[in-house]
């Protein structure tokens, strides 16, 4: 028979399973994990990495055994020779439940020497014991053989008693650990998504060098996500945004300096003076159209990009502070967040 519980400590094994959880969660791409329901991912990981303490069937009536002839040799110090002994061998199969890998790792309180068995496989602990110097009494021989089985089984029962509370504590803490790992990964994915969204859309001042957007690494999709892909909100850089506002302010000052030319015009006609100025100064990279800034409704100026709105302006004639709130609500109506 070979020794068990000799490949390392149970604590090291449990830590390795926690590392496995982190590695699996960290291997999920940003878009994939953001498309998953966290509670479903938590349940999946908890079920995959959970452990069940080992337990042996204590009722011997449920054991399976067979008896074979056994023989061995040993030194006889009186005869100064090796002699052969004949006896009986019991092969006992004891049902075992729990996670079989646990039989390789010793708990913090452990039996010495390590328990031995022929094998732990397919939910069965197999013990092999021999008894020699058999008597003529079959009942006595059976009791002797059963006593050998009990001796071989006793360290297993003590070891599993030591191991059980350590495993049960780890399993009880597993949902909280999984949840914290998943939430940490989700926070990282959200942060990176926000960072990607903060990269400029390719709106550049005409005549300047083009900006080449960074390409996100392609992640092989996993079959778990249940939500649709998440699209980042388009946006323009602070520099370009400031440049747009500055040109609009300059146009506004020009109108103020020549009020007679504009005082009879309404908001929609006034808005139309801003569009050619902006379209002459800014262009959407990669677009053959010269109309980057477009009309929307009566008084709106929009830059649309890949189904979203990267810039929105609402042109209003000043009618007092009371009109600001409705104008802002109208402006926010173009946004998707």
TIBAVO-675718 format. One line per 3 residues: number of its first residue (from 1); their letters; for each residue x, z, y of C-alpha. Coordinates in Angstrom, 2 decimals. Each point is the difference from the previous one (the first is absolute). Layout:
// TIBAVO-675718
NUM> A> X,Z,Y; ... .
//
This chain:
// TIBAVO-675718
1> XXX> 0.00,0.00,0.00; 1.16,-0.61,3.58; -0.10,2.16,3.08 .
4> XXX> -2.60,-0.46,2.74; -0.20,1.18,3.64; 3.67,-0.94,0.39 .
7> XXX> 0.03,-2.96,2.42; -0.18,2.02,3.20; -2.12,2.56,1.77 .
10> XXX> -3.72,-0.30,0.52; 0.51,0.49,3.74; 2.27,-3.05,0.17 .
13> XXX> -2.51,-2.05,-1.97; -2.88,0.98,2.30; 2.09,-0.88,3.05 .
16> XXX> 0.74,-3.41,-1.52; -3.74,-0.63,-0.35; -0.48,0.86,3.65 .
19> XXX> 2.74,-2.48,0.87; -1.85,-2.55,-2.10; -3.13,0.57,2.08 .
22> XXX> 1.94,-0.51,3.23; 1.68,-3.14,-1.34; -3.31,-1.53,-1.06 .
25> XXX> -1.70,0.80,3.30; 2.96,-1.26,2.02; 0.02,-3.24,-2.00 .
28> XXX> -3.46,-0.90,1.33; 0.13,-2.42,2.93; -1.37,1.03,3.38 .
31> XXX> -2.97,-2.35,-0.01; -0.78,0.91,-3.60; -0.08,3.75,0.48 .
34> XXX> -1.96,-0.30,3.24; -2.57,-2.00,-1.96; -0.46,2.71,-2.65 .
37> XXX> -2.42,2.89,0.02; 2.34,3.04,0.08; -2.22,2.02,-2.31 .
40> XXX> 0.13,-2.77,-2.63; 3.79,-0.24,0.23; 0.29,3.79,-0.24 .
43> XXX> -2.17,0.06,-3.12; 2.01,-2.82,-1.58; 3.34,1.73,0.58 .
46> XXX> -1.25,3.43,-1.08; -1.33,-1.38,-3.28; 3.15,-2.04,-0.65 .
49> XXX> 2.50,2.79,0.64; -2.01,2.99,-1.19; 1.20,2.00,-3.00 .
52> XXX> -1.75,1.97,-2.69; 1.76,3.11,-1.37; 1.01,-0.24,-3.65 .
55> XXX> -2.10,1.98,-2.46; 0.08,0.31,-3.80; -2.95,0.36,-2.34 .
58> XXX> 0.20,3.64,-1.07; -2.45,-0.30,-2.88; 2.08,-0.82,-3.07 .
61> XXX> -3.03,-1.39,-1.80; 0.29,-3.02,2.27; 3.64,-0.62,-0.85 .
64> XXX> 1.05,-2.69,-2.45; 2.82,0.64,-2.42; 1.66,-1.20,-3.15 .
67> XXX> 2.44,1.65,-2.36; 3.08,-1.73,-1.37; 2.89,1.04,-2.17 .
70> XXX> 3.07,1.08,1.93; 3.60,0.58,-0.97; 3.18,1.05,1.75 .
73> XXX> 3.50,1.24,-0.80; 1.86,3.03,1.20; 3.17,1.92,-0.71 .
76> XXX> -0.14,2.81,-2.57; 2.75,2.41,0.95; -0.14,1.77,-3.32 .
79> XXX> 0.31,-3.15,-2.09; 2.26,-1.64,2.59; -1.95,-3.23,-0.30 .
82> XXX> -2.86,-1.89,1.59; -3.29,0.39,-1.72; -3.20,-1.99,0.29 .
85> XXX> -3.22,1.74,0.93; -3.46,-1.35,-0.72; -3.04,0.89,2.01 .
88> XXX> -3.00,-1.39,1.86; -0.36,-1.82,3.31; -3.11,0.24,2.16 .
91> XXX> -0.71,-2.80,2.49; -2.61,1.33,2.42; -1.85,-2.10,2.59 .
94> XXX> -1.50,2.12,2.78; -2.33,-1.57,2.58; 1.40,0.20,3.52 .
97> XXX> -1.70,-0.78,3.32; 1.53,-0.55,3.41; 2.64,-2.23,1.58 .
100> XXX> 2.64,-0.68,-2.70; 2.87,-0.45,2.50; -0.23,3.71,0.77 .
103> XXX> 1.55,0.75,-3.40; 3.34,-1.21,1.38; 0.32,2.46,2.91 .
106> XXX> 0.49,3.75,0.01; -2.13,2.25,2.22; 1.59,2.48,2.40 .
109> XXX> -0.43,2.71,-2.64; 1.05,-1.52,-3.31; 0.43,0.81,-3.67 .
112> XXX> 3.55,0.03,-1.40; 1.05,-1.78,-2.05; -2.15,-3.04,0.77 .
115> XXX> -2.95,-0.48,-2.38; 0.52,-2.61,-2.70; -2.28,-2.50,-1.70 .
118> XXX> 0.20,-3.18,-1.98; -1.92,-1.88,2.70; -2.58,0.15,2.78 .
121> XXX> -1.93,-3.22,-0.13; -3.54,-1.31,0.38; -1.47,3.44,0.62 .
124> XXX> 1.65,1.59,-3.04; 2.78,2.57,-0.33; 1.76,-0.49,-3.35 .
127> XXX> 1.88,2.94,-1.50; 2.13,-0.20,-3.13; 0.96,3.27,-1.73 .
130> XXX> 1.67,0.79,-3.32; -0.22,3.01,-2.29; 2.44,0.75,-2.83 .
133> XXX> 0.40,2.63,-2.70; -3.62,-0.48,-0.92; -1.66,2.56,-2.23 .
136> XXX> -2.16,-0.63,-3.02; -3.03,1.08,2.02; -1.62,-2.99,1.74 .
139> XXX> -1.77,2.28,2.45; 3.25,1.66,0.99; 1.67,-3.38,0.41 .
142> XXX> -2.85,-1.22,2.22; 0.26,3.11,2.16; 3.76,-0.46,0.30 .
145> XXX> -0.41,-3.61,1.05; -2.75,0.88,2.47; 2.27,2.66,1.45 .
148> XXX> 2.65,-2.64,0.64; -2.58,-2.13,1.81; -0.97,2.98,2.15 .
151> XXX> 3.65,0.61,0.88; 0.44,-3.62,1.07; -3.26,0.01,1.98 .
154> XXX> 0.47,3.31,1.83; 2.57,-1.25,2.59; -2.26,-2.96,0.78 .
157> XXX> -2.93,2.26,0.75; 2.12,2.25,2.26; 1.53,-3.00,1.81 .
160> XXX> -3.39,-1.55,0.69; -1.30,3.33,1.29; 2.92,0.12,2.45 .
163> XXX> -0.54,-3.61,1.04; -3.78,0.01,0.51; -0.26,1.92,3.31 .
166> XXX> 2.85,-2.00,1.56; -1.72,-3.30,-0.83; -3.44,1.26,1.04 .
169> XXX> 1.32,1.06,3.43; 1.56,-3.43,0.49; -3.21,-1.77,-1.02 .
172> XXX> -2.06,2.20,2.34; 2.29,-0.94,2.91; 0.07,-3.70,-0.93 .
175> XXX> -3.07,-1.17,2.01; 1.33,1.60,3.18; 3.45,-1.47,-0.55 .
178> XXX> -1.40,-3.49,-0.67; -2.23,0.21,3.07; 2.91,1.00,2.25 .
181> XXX> 2.20,-2.84,-1.33; -2.76,-2.57,0.48; -0.84,1.28,3.49 .
184> XXX> 3.67,-0.14,0.98; 0.24,-3.58,-1.24; -3.21,-0.95,1.82 .
187> XXX> 1.37,1.51,3.22; 3.19,-2.06,-0.39; -2.03,-3.15,-0.68 .
190> XXX> -2.20,0.61,3.05; 3.08,0.60,2.14; 1.65,-3.21,-1.18 .
193> XXX> -3.25,-1.89,0.45; -0.16,1.26,3.57; 3.62,-1.00,0.52 .
196> XXX> -0.67,-3.48,-1.34; -3.01,-0.25,2.26; 2.21,0.96,2.95 .
199> XXX> 2.16,-3.07,-0.46; -0.87,-2.59,2.64; -2.16,-2.95,-0.84 .
202> XXX> 1.97,-3.12,0.92; -1.27,-0.23,3.60; 2.95,-0.91,2.23 .
205> XXX> 0.62,-1.09,3.53; 0.37,-3.76,0.04; 3.59,-1.11,0.15 .
208> XXX> 1.36,3.14,-1.68; 1.45,0.32,-3.50; -2.50,0.41,-2.80 .
211> XXX> -0.33,3.28,-1.85; 0.07,-0.33,-3.77; -2.37,2.63,-1.55 .
214> XXX> 1.43,2.10,-2.82; -1.47,-0.76,-3.42; -1.27,2.97,-2.02 .
217> XXX> 1.35,0.25,-3.53; -2.45,-1.37,-2.54; -1.17,2.71,-2.42 .
220> XXX> -1.35,-0.97,-3.42; -3.66,1.10,0.04; -1.23,2.69,-2.35 .
223> XXX> -3.41,-0.13,-1.70; -1.20,3.34,1.38; -1.01,-0.85,3.62 .
226> XXX> -3.74,-0.24,0.63; -0.01,-0.74,3.71; 0.68,-3.29,1.72 .
229> XXX> 3.33,-0.78,1.69; 0.66,1.75,3.28; 0.82,-2.19,2.99 .
232> XXX> 2.17,1.40,2.78; -1.44,-0.20,3.52; 1.85,-2.69,2.03 .
235> XXX> 1.68,1.12,3.18; 2.40,-1.30,2.60; 3.15,1.67,1.26 .
238> XXX> 0.00,2.41,2.92; 2.25,-2.41,1.89; -2.36,-2.95,-0.40 .
241> XXX> -2.99,2.22,0.77; 1.62,1.21,3.22; 0.81,-3.62,0.93 .
244> XXX> -3.64,-1.05,-0.45; -1.25,2.84,2.20; 2.60,-0.73,2.67 .
247> XXX> -1.09,-3.65,0.28; -3.64,1.05,0.15; 0.84,2.47,2.81 .
250> XXX> 1.86,-2.71,1.90; -3.00,-2.31,-0.31; -2.27,2.82,1.15 .
253> XXX> 2.14,0.63,3.09; -0.05,-3.71,0.82; -3.80,0.09,-0.11 .
256> XXX> -0.05,3.06,2.26; 2.24,-1.76,2.53; -2.36,-2.98,0.18 .
259> XXX> -3.43,1.61,-0.50; -1.95,-2.85,1.62; 1.02,-2.34,-2.81 .
262> XXX> -1.43,2.25,-2.71; -2.71,2.21,1.49; -2.84,-2.28,-1.04 .
265> XXX> 1.15,-0.19,-3.64; -1.40,2.16,-2.79; 1.89,1.81,-2.74 .
268> XXX> -0.01,-2.95,-2.40; 1.42,-2.46,2.56; 2.59,2.53,1.15 .
271> XXX> 1.07,0.51,-3.61; 0.65,-3.71,-0.36; 2.76,0.20,2.63 .
274> XXX> 1.97,2.40,-2.23; -0.07,-2.14,-3.15; 2.24,-2.90,1.13 .
277> XXX> 2.51,2.45,1.50; 0.27,1.91,-3.27; 0.01,-3.07,-2.24 .
280> XXX> 2.78,-1.54,2.08; 2.20,3.06,-0.47; -0.74,1.09,-3.56 .
283> XXX> -0.56,-1.80,-3.29; -0.77,0.96,-3.57; 3.07,-0.89,-2.06 .
286> XXX> -0.69,-2.65,-2.61; -3.25,-1.12,1.65; -0.36,-3.59,1.20 .
289> XXX> -2.86,0.97,2.28; 0.77,0.73,3.62; -2.95,2.37,0.28 .
292> XXX> 1.34,3.35,-1.18; -2.20,1.99,2.40; -3.62,-0.93,-0.60 .
295> XXX> -3.42,0.68,1.43; -2.36,2.27,-1.87; -3.43,0.52,1.46 .
298> XXX> -0.26,-0.11,3.76; 2.89,2.04,1.28; 2.32,0.73,-2.91 .
301> XXX> 3.58,-1.14,-0.65; 1.16,0.25,-3.62; 3.06,-0.81,-2.10 .
304> XXX> -1.13,-0.37,-3.61; 2.49,0.10,-2.87; -0.70,-0.28,-3.74 .
307> XXX> -3.60,1.12,0.31; 0.76,2.91,2.31; 0.26,0.60,3.72 .
310> XXX> 3.53,0.58,1.32; -0.94,0.14,3.69; -3.35,0.53,1.70 .
313> XXX> -0.79,0.12,3.71; -3.36,0.43,1.74; -0.24,-1.44,3.51 .
316> XXX> -2.21,2.07,2.29; -0.73,0.08,3.73; 0.35,3.56,1.23 .
319> XXX> -3.40,1.59,0.37; 1.00,3.65,-0.02; 1.16,2.58,-2.54 .
322> XXX> -3.36,0.07,-1.79; 0.62,-3.51,-1.35; 3.30,0.90,-1.70 .
325> XXX> -1.52,1.67,-3.09; -2.23,-2.93,-1.04; 2.86,-2.43,0.62 .
328> XXX> 2.34,1.98,-2.28; -2.67,0.19,-2.71; -0.40,-3.76,0.18 .
331> XXX> 3.77,-0.45,-0.25; 0.32,2.33,-2.99; -2.73,-1.96,-1.74 .
334> XXX> 2.55,-2.75,-0.72; 2.23,2.37,-1.97; -0.30,0.81,-3.73 .
337> X> 1.37,3.52,0.00 .
//
